[in-house]
């Protein structure tokens, strides 16, 4: 490593490492409910079972099942109105009414940061409840490796009751509000922000996308899709054998598929029984009409490590890729097979699948 490379490595370490470590010093608290089903309230206990916060939060808006640093909550006041705010581990309350709502629920902390809204703009609190990013953006992503996708100067285009952002400028910034890259696609979810490499010149890796930073340096990130396609061709070539499939299949595959016929099977038994069907369908993946999708759900029975504190799949860290095989019939009664792969701690693994052997009438 020469002096320039050493400096860039040190810069990257100082810039991102402290941010990624936020929240690791304290033990997590876990949500529990108390009361009748229709009126149950949410509280939090520590790992030893000691009640840290007595149940008082609405379970319909308080999304956090796990409390690391800061959460968004709502509780009913004596007059029947609802009080919503952000709560830190120390008991500090901030952002009263400034709730960031996603998919009908409040935001979930990521790396000790959580989004809030003010006057229609979005910002971020840190773990202590301080404003880390002012509410100056139309939209922000969650924190990922100390970085955030930001969108500014965009406009809303409504489609009935829903809207989408149009135009504007995308940027990549740090969680301390430092712009790293301008002219950055806010909606590009294909980048692994944990794979960042900073250099003086664009790299030659076909798996990475390169961006010019505001500091004149090159910022390179692995493309999830490029990485997966390269892996798929190498790990499961057209004539892959049982040993190949066994190597890339999740240990709990029989249970995760939810198919009654597979329940009680070991991974080896599953592969032995399903190898021929899987190979025949995956061999079609490059034919016209078949495609790779990142819009796949994962089995609820998957290990906790692959979900965030609000039980959402951590696709920004453990990407999910779905190989979709389309079948067309003469009477236009088309159907599809699905093979869902996730990049787990062991690399990409087959975690779920749906194969239709023969189209049947409902």
C-alpha positions as CSV (number, residue, x, y, z in Angstrom):
1,X,0.0,0.0,0.0
2,X,1.5,3.4,-1.0
3,X,1.1,6.6,0.9
4,X,-1.9,7.8,-1.2
5,X,-3.7,4.5,-0.8
6,X,-2.9,4.5,3.0
7,X,-4.3,8.0,3.3
8,X,-7.5,7.1,1.4
9,X,-8.0,4.0,3.6
10,X,-7.5,6.1,6.7
11,X,-10.0,8.7,5.4
12,X,-12.6,6.1,4.7
13,X,-12.1,4.6,8.2
14,X,-12.4,7.9,10.0
15,X,-15.3,9.1,7.9
16,X,-17.5,6.0,8.2
17,X,-16.5,3.6,11.0
18,X,-17.6,5.8,14.0
19,X,-21.0,6.3,12.4
20,X,-21.5,2.6,11.8
21,X,-20.7,1.7,15.4
22,X,-23.5,3.9,16.9
23,X,-25.8,1.9,19.1
24,X,-23.6,-1.1,19.8
25,X,-22.6,0.0,23.3
26,X,-26.0,-0.6,24.9
27,X,-28.1,-3.7,25.3
28,X,-31.4,-3.9,23.4
29,X,-34.8,-3.7,24.9
30,X,-37.7,-5.8,23.4
31,X,-41.3,-4.9,22.9
32,X,-44.1,-6.7,24.8
33,X,-47.8,-6.2,25.0
34,X,-50.2,-6.1,27.9
35,X,-54.0,-6.0,28.0
36,X,-56.9,-7.3,26.0
37,X,-56.3,-7.9,22.3
38,X,-58.3,-4.9,21.1
39,X,-56.8,-2.5,23.7
40,X,-53.3,-4.0,24.2
41,X,-50.5,-1.5,24.7
42,X,-46.8,-1.8,24.0
43,X,-43.9,-1.6,26.5
44,X,-40.3,-2.6,26.5
45,X,-38.2,-5.1,28.6
46,X,-34.5,-5.7,28.7
47,X,-32.9,-9.0,27.8
48,X,-33.2,-10.1,31.5
49,X,-37.0,-9.6,31.4
50,X,-37.0,-6.4,33.5
51,X,-39.6,-3.9,32.5
52,X,-37.9,-0.7,31.3
53,X,-41.0,1.0,29.9
54,X,-44.4,0.0,31.1
55,X,-46.9,-0.6,28.3
56,X,-48.4,2.7,27.1
57,X,-47.7,2.9,23.4
58,X,-50.1,2.2,20.5
59,X,-49.2,-1.1,18.8
60,X,-50.6,0.2,15.5
61,X,-48.1,3.0,15.0
62,X,-45.2,2.0,17.3
63,X,-43.4,-0.3,14.9
64,X,-40.2,-1.1,16.8
65,X,-40.0,-4.6,18.2
66,X,-36.5,-4.0,19.4
67,X,-35.2,-0.8,20.9
68,X,-31.5,-0.1,20.4
69,X,-31.1,3.7,20.6
70,X,-34.2,5.7,19.4
71,X,-37.7,4.8,18.5
72,X,-40.9,6.5,17.2
73,X,-43.9,6.0,19.5
74,X,-47.5,7.1,20.0
75,X,-49.5,7.1,23.2
76,X,-53.0,8.2,24.1
77,X,-53.4,11.3,26.4
78,X,-56.1,11.7,29.1
79,X,-58.3,13.7,26.7
80,X,-58.3,10.9,24.2
81,X,-55.9,12.6,21.7
82,X,-52.7,10.9,20.6
83,X,-49.3,12.2,21.4
84,X,-46.5,11.0,19.0
85,X,-42.8,11.6,19.4
86,X,-39.3,10.1,19.3
87,X,-37.9,8.5,22.4
88,X,-34.3,7.8,23.3
89,X,-32.9,5.2,25.7
90,X,-32.2,8.0,28.2
91,X,-35.9,8.9,28.1
92,X,-35.5,12.1,26.1
93,X,-38.5,13.0,23.9
94,X,-38.0,15.0,20.7
95,X,-39.8,15.7,17.5
96,X,-43.3,15.8,18.9
97,X,-45.7,15.3,16.0
98,X,-42.9,15.4,13.4
99,X,-43.4,11.7,12.5
100,X,-42.0,10.1,9.4
101,X,-44.6,7.6,8.3
102,X,-43.7,4.7,6.0
103,X,-46.1,2.0,4.9
104,X,-48.7,3.1,7.5
105,X,-46.2,2.9,10.4
106,X,-43.5,5.1,11.9
107,X,-39.9,4.9,10.8
108,X,-37.5,2.4,12.3
109,X,-34.0,3.4,13.5
110,X,-31.0,2.3,11.4
111,X,-27.5,2.5,12.8
112,X,-28.8,4.7,15.6
113,X,-30.5,7.2,13.2
114,X,-34.2,7.8,12.5
115,X,-36.1,10.0,10.0
116,X,-38.5,12.8,11.0
117,X,-40.5,15.4,9.0
118,X,-41.0,19.1,9.4
119,X,-43.1,21.3,7.1
120,X,-43.2,18.6,4.5
121,X,-39.4,18.0,4.5
122,X,-37.4,15.1,5.9
123,X,-34.4,15.1,8.3
124,X,-32.7,12.7,10.7
125,X,-32.2,12.4,14.5
126,X,-29.2,10.7,15.9
127,X,-29.3,8.2,18.8
128,X,-29.3,11.0,21.4
129,X,-32.2,12.8,19.8
130,X,-30.1,15.5,18.2
131,X,-30.7,16.7,14.7
132,X,-28.0,15.0,12.6
133,X,-29.5,16.0,9.2
134,X,-31.8,19.1,9.1
135,X,-35.2,18.7,7.5
136,X,-34.1,20.1,4.2
137,X,-34.8,17.1,1.9
138,X,-37.9,15.8,0.1
139,X,-36.9,12.3,1.0
140,X,-34.1,10.4,2.8
141,X,-33.2,6.7,2.8
142,X,-32.4,4.9,6.0
143,X,-28.7,5.1,7.2
144,X,-26.5,2.5,5.5
145,X,-22.8,2.3,6.5
146,X,-23.0,5.9,7.7
147,X,-24.5,7.1,4.4
148,X,-27.9,8.2,3.3
149,X,-29.6,8.7,-0.1
150,X,-31.1,12.2,-0.3
151,X,-33.6,13.9,-2.6
152,X,-34.1,17.7,-2.8
153,X,-36.0,20.1,-5.0
154,X,-38.4,17.4,-6.2
155,X,-42.1,17.7,-6.7
156,X,-45.0,15.4,-5.8
157,X,-47.1,13.8,-8.6
158,X,-50.3,12.4,-7.3
159,X,-51.9,9.2,-8.5
160,X,-55.2,9.2,-6.7
161,X,-54.4,9.3,-2.9
162,X,-50.8,8.3,-3.5
163,X,-47.9,10.3,-4.9
164,X,-44.5,9.8,-6.3
165,X,-41.5,12.2,-6.4
166,X,-40.6,13.7,-9.8
167,X,-37.5,15.5,-10.8
168,X,-35.2,17.0,-8.2
169,X,-31.6,16.3,-7.4
170,X,-30.3,13.1,-5.8
171,X,-27.3,13.2,-3.5
172,X,-25.3,10.8,-1.4
173,X,-24.5,12.2,2.0
174,X,-23.2,11.0,5.4
175,X,-25.2,10.9,8.5
176,X,-23.4,14.1,9.7
177,X,-24.8,15.9,6.7
178,X,-21.7,15.9,4.5
179,X,-22.4,15.6,0.7
180,X,-20.3,12.9,-0.8
181,X,-21.7,12.6,-4.3
182,X,-24.0,14.9,-6.3
183,X,-26.1,13.9,-9.3
184,X,-26.8,10.6,-7.5
185,X,-29.9,8.5,-8.3
186,X,-32.0,8.6,-5.1
187,X,-34.0,5.6,-6.3
188,X,-31.0,3.4,-7.1
189,X,-31.4,0.5,-4.6
190,X,-28.9,-1.6,-6.5
191,X,-25.8,-0.3,-4.6
192,X,-24.2,-2.1,-1.7
193,X,-23.1,0.9,0.4
194,X,-21.2,-1.4,2.7
195,X,-18.8,-2.2,-0.2
196,X,-17.5,1.4,-0.6
197,X,-14.0,1.8,-2.1
198,X,-12.5,5.2,-2.5
199,X,-9.7,5.7,-5.0
200,X,-8.1,8.3,-7.3
201,X,-9.4,6.7,-10.5
202,X,-12.4,4.6,-11.4
203,X,-11.9,0.9,-10.8
204,X,-12.1,-1.8,-13.4
205,X,-14.2,-4.3,-11.6
206,X,-17.3,-5.3,-13.7
207,X,-19.2,-5.8,-10.4
208,X,-18.9,-2.2,-9.3
209,X,-20.5,1.2,-10.3
210,X,-18.2,4.2,-10.1
211,X,-19.2,7.8,-9.1
212,X,-17.2,11.0,-9.0
213,X,-17.3,12.5,-5.5
214,X,-17.4,16.2,-4.7
215,X,-13.9,15.8,-3.4
216,X,-12.7,14.7,-6.8
217,X,-12.2,11.1,-5.6
218,X,-13.8,8.0,-7.2
219,X,-16.5,6.2,-5.1
220,X,-17.2,2.6,-6.1
221,X,-20.0,0.4,-4.9
222,X,-20.8,-3.3,-5.7
223,X,-24.0,-3.6,-7.8
224,X,-26.2,-6.2,-6.1
225,X,-27.6,-7.4,-9.5
226,X,-24.2,-7.7,-11.2
227,X,-22.9,-9.5,-8.2
228,X,-25.8,-11.9,-8.1
229,X,-25.8,-12.7,-11.8
230,X,-22.1,-13.4,-11.8
231,X,-22.5,-15.7,-8.7
232,X,-25.5,-17.5,-10.2
233,X,-23.7,-18.4,-13.4
234,X,-20.7,-19.7,-11.5
235,X,-22.5,-21.5,-8.7
236,X,-25.4,-23.0,-10.7
237,X,-24.4,-23.5,-14.3
238,X,-27.0,-25.0,-16.6
239,X,-26.0,-28.6,-15.8
240,X,-25.4,-28.1,-12.0
241,X,-25.5,-31.2,-9.9
242,X,-27.0,-32.1,-6.5
243,X,-23.7,-31.2,-4.7
244,X,-23.8,-27.7,-6.3
245,X,-27.4,-27.1,-5.2
246,X,-26.7,-28.5,-1.8
247,X,-23.9,-26.0,-1.3
248,X,-26.0,-23.0,-2.0
249,X,-29.2,-24.0,-0.3
250,X,-30.3,-22.6,3.1
251,X,-30.2,-25.1,6.0
252,X,-33.9,-24.5,6.7
253,X,-35.1,-24.6,3.1
254,X,-37.7,-27.3,3.6
255,X,-39.3,-25.4,6.4
256,X,-39.0,-22.0,4.7
257,X,-40.8,-23.1,1.6
258,X,-44.0,-23.8,3.6
259,X,-44.8,-26.8,1.4
260,X,-46.5,-29.5,3.5
261,X,-44.9,-32.3,1.4
262,X,-41.4,-31.0,2.4
263,X,-42.0,-30.5,6.1
264,X,-39.6,-32.6,8.2
265,X,-37.1,-33.0,5.4
266,X,-33.5,-32.1,6.0
267,X,-31.7,-29.9,3.5
268,X,-30.1,-33.0,1.9
269,X,-33.4,-34.7,1.5
270,X,-34.9,-31.5,0.1
271,X,-32.2,-31.2,-2.5
272,X,-32.4,-34.9,-3.4
273,X,-36.1,-34.6,-4.0
274,X,-36.2,-31.3,-5.8
275,X,-32.9,-31.1,-7.7
276,X,-34.3,-32.2,-11.1
277,X,-37.3,-29.8,-11.0
278,X,-35.1,-26.9,-9.9
279,X,-32.4,-27.5,-12.5
280,X,-35.0,-27.8,-15.3
281,X,-36.6,-24.5,-14.5
282,X,-33.4,-22.5,-13.7
283,X,-32.0,-23.7,-17.0
284,X,-34.6,-21.4,-18.6
285,X,-33.6,-18.3,-16.8
286,X,-31.9,-16.6,-19.8
287,X,-34.8,-17.2,-22.2
288,X,-36.9,-14.2,-23.3
289,X,-39.6,-13.2,-20.8
290,X,-37.7,-14.5,-17.7
291,X,-36.1,-12.0,-15.4
292,X,-34.5,-11.2,-12.1
293,X,-36.5,-9.2,-9.6
294,X,-35.5,-7.5,-6.3
295,X,-39.2,-7.1,-5.3
296,X,-39.4,-10.4,-3.4
297,X,-40.6,-11.1,0.1
298,X,-38.7,-13.5,2.4
299,X,-40.1,-16.2,4.7
300,X,-41.1,-15.0,8.1
301,X,-39.4,-18.0,9.6
302,X,-35.9,-16.8,8.5
303,X,-33.5,-15.9,11.3
304,X,-33.8,-12.6,13.1
305,X,-30.5,-11.3,11.8
306,X,-32.0,-10.7,8.4
307,X,-34.7,-8.4,9.7
308,X,-34.5,-4.9,11.2
309,X,-36.0,-3.8,14.5
310,X,-39.4,-3.3,12.9
311,X,-39.3,-6.8,11.3
312,X,-38.6,-5.5,7.8
313,X,-36.2,-7.4,5.6
314,X,-32.7,-5.9,5.6
315,X,-32.3,-5.9,1.9
316,X,-29.8,-3.1,2.0
317,X,-27.4,-5.5,3.8
318,X,-28.7,-8.9,2.8
319,X,-30.1,-8.4,-0.8
320,X,-32.9,-10.7,-2.0
321,X,-33.0,-11.7,-5.7
322,X,-35.9,-13.6,-7.2
323,X,-35.4,-15.6,-10.4
324,X,-38.7,-15.5,-12.2
325,X,-39.5,-18.1,-14.9
326,X,-42.6,-17.2,-16.9
327,X,-44.8,-19.9,-18.6
328,X,-47.2,-19.0,-21.4
329,X,-50.2,-21.1,-22.4
330,X,-52.3,-21.2,-25.5
331,X,-55.3,-19.8,-23.7
332,X,-53.2,-17.0,-22.1
333,X,-53.5,-18.5,-18.6
334,X,-49.9,-17.6,-17.9
335,X,-48.1,-18.4,-14.7
336,X,-44.6,-18.1,-13.1
337,X,-42.1,-20.0,-11.0
338,X,-40.1,-18.2,-8.4
339,X,-36.7,-19.0,-6.9
340,X,-35.7,-16.6,-4.1
341,X,-32.1,-16.2,-3.2
342,X,-30.7,-14.1,-0.4
343,X,-27.1,-13.0,0.3
344,X,-26.8,-14.4,3.8
345,X,-23.8,-14.6,6.1
346,X,-22.7,-17.6,4.1
347,X,-23.1,-16.0,0.7
348,X,-26.1,-16.3,-1.6
349,X,-28.5,-19.1,-0.7
350,X,-31.7,-20.5,-2.0
351,X,-34.2,-19.6,0.8
352,X,-37.6,-20.2,-0.9
353,X,-39.2,-21.3,-4.1
354,X,-42.5,-21.8,-5.8
355,X,-42.7,-24.2,-8.7
356,X,-45.9,-24.9,-10.7
357,X,-45.7,-28.3,-12.3
358,X,-49.0,-28.0,-14.1
359,X,-51.4,-25.1,-14.2
360,X,-54.6,-26.1,-12.3
361,X,-58.0,-24.5,-12.2
362,X,-58.9,-22.5,-9.1
